[in-house]
């Protein structure tokens, strides 16, 4: 069974798993297109991760308490979440891998990332390895263009991954994502170069995120 937890539920799930002291499987993430991750996130930013420390959210001195990594972020740009938070200085992720913590090595620090996260009731931003959190240098130009509101213009559409053949869509508001079924890699052409956008007719279709057509669809949505 594929399991991954949304960032807003990570704290509750982690505490529950640790409290019952039962073995847990390592985290595995289902396929999630960058656009779908963007649309489901509370906040999306570009920022440089410049520091980290391990903390217990409840400030407990118990060494067995559920631990988190607090990343210090120098925010450079906010793509989504303006109405929810003014500026992000820290993001939080579980230290335990079975709840999908995003644990960076020393050589992965001090690098620019795109970070997509969920906002907790206390204003903290939570991230996981199942979200679209990647070094900025690894993004394609189309993915960078997607973050510049093209993904947002397609949030009325739904990206449906094809997990087994035969597969198809069940509504005009869906785009079929076939990267994984044909190549075994969900980080394929549709993920790297395309966005699912809604036409004036209400039907959704794949368009190149860098194309004139995609920009025109965005401008129409913004009006």
N, C-alpha and C positions, 0 to 999 in steps of 0.2 A: 504494500500500500504506500503510495507516494504521499509524503506529509511535508508540509511547510506551514509555518505560522505567520500570520500577519503581525507587523511590528506592534500594533496596538494591543495584541493579545499575548505578546511574548512574556511579559512579567508574570501574568497570572498562570500561564501554562508552565513556565519554568519553575515557579514556586510549587505548583502542584506536583510536578514530576519529582522534584527533589524531596518533597515532604513524604512521599510514599516510598522512597528509596527503592524503586524498581529499575532494572536495567532498561535503557532506552536505545533505540536504533539511532544511528547517525542521521543527520539531516539529509534529506534529498528534496530537490525542488522540481516541481512540474514546469513545463515550458511556459514562458511568459514573454510575449513580444514587448519590446521597449515602449511602444505606444500604449499597450494595455497597462503596463506597470506605471507609466506616467499618469494615465487617467485615474488609476486606483489610488495613487499616492496623495497624501495631504500636502506634502511639500517636496519640491524638486529644486536643487541648487547645484551650482558649480562652486567648488571650494577646494582649498588646499588643506590636507590633514597634516598638522604640524606637531601634534603631541598626543599621548594617550596615557591613561592610568586605569588600573583596576579598582572598582569601587563596589560597595554593597548599597543598593538603593535605599535600604532602611537605616543606613549608617550603623549597622550592627557590627560589633567586634567579634562575633562568632565566625571562626575560620571556615565553617561549613555553610555559611549563609550563601544564598544565590548571588553570584558575582556578575558584574557587567564591566564592559570596557567603555570608558568615556573618552571619545576622541575630541581633541580640540581642533576646530575648523576655522580657517580664515575664509569667510564667505566672499566670493567674488561676484556672483550673479545669482539672482533668484528667478526661476522660471515659473514656479507655482507655489502658492501659499501666502501671497502678499496680505490677504485679508485675515490670516490666522496667526502669523508671527512676523515681527518686524525684522529680526535678524537672527541667524543661527550661529551660535558660537561653539556649541557642543552637540554631538550626536551620540547615541547609546546603542550598544549591541551586546547580546549575551556572550559571556566568555565560554559557555558550554556549547560544544558543537552540535549537540542533538537538538537544540532549539535554534539552529541556523545562524549562529553568531558569525559576524564578518570580522575575522581575526587577521590583522595585517602583520606581515613580517617587517623587520627593521628596514629592509631595503625597499619596502613598499610605502614607507612613510615619506613625508615632505613632498608629496606629489599631488597634482590637481586631479580631482575626481568629480564625476557627476554623481550626486547622492539623491536617492528617492526614499522618502521615509513617511512614517505615520506619526501624527502628533498625539501625545498622551494628554490626559486630562490635566496634568500638572505643567503642561507646556513643553515637556521634553520631546525630542525627536528621536524615534527609534528606527534603526535600519537592520537589514538582515542580508544574508548572501543570496536570498531568493528574489530580492528586488534588483532594480537596474542600477547597481553601484559599481562603476568602472572607472579606471584611469581615463582622463580626458584624452590622452594621447592615443588610446585604443579605439576611440569612436570614429566611425566613418563620417565624411562630410555630410552625408544624408541624415545620419543620426543627430549630428549637431544641428542641422536645419530643422529636424523634427522637434527638438527641444525648443526651438524658437517659435513656438505656438502652432506649428503644423500638427503635432500630435494632439494638442488641445482641441484643434478644430475637428478632429476625428473622434472625440470622446463619446459622441452619440452612436458611434459604430462599435462593434464587438469583434475582436480577433479570435477566431476559433481554431485551435490547433488540430491538425489531422493526426490522430494517435494510432489509427489502424485503418486499413483499406477494407471495404469502400468507405469513403467519408464525404461529407458535403455540408452545406449550410442549410439552415431551416428557415431563415428570414433574410429579407433584403438588406437588413441593417448589419449583416455579418460579412466578414472577409475570411476565406479559408486559408489557413497558414500551413504550408506543406513542407517547409524546410526540413524538418526532422524526419518525416516519413520517407523522403526520397534520398536524403544525403546522410541521415543519422546525426546531423548537427543542427541544432535549433538556432545557432548563430550564423545562419546562411543569408542568402540574397534578400529574402523578404524582411528579415530582421535588420540587415545592415543598410538596405537602400530604400525600403518602401514604407509608406504609411497607408492606413486604411481610412479613406475619406468619403464623406457623404456628398453625393451629387445633388443638384437642385431637385431632382425627382424623388429624393429620399432614399435612394439605393446607395449602398456603400461599395467601393471598389478600391483595389490597390492602385496607388499612384507613386511615382518616384518622389521621394521627399525633397528632392532638389529641383523638381521640374517646375516649369511655368504654370502648369495645370494645378499642382499642389498649392503654389503660392496664391493662385487665383481663388481656389476653394477656401483658403484661409481668409483672404480679404473679404470674401462674401460672408463668411461666418462672423467676421468682426464688425460688419456694418450693422 
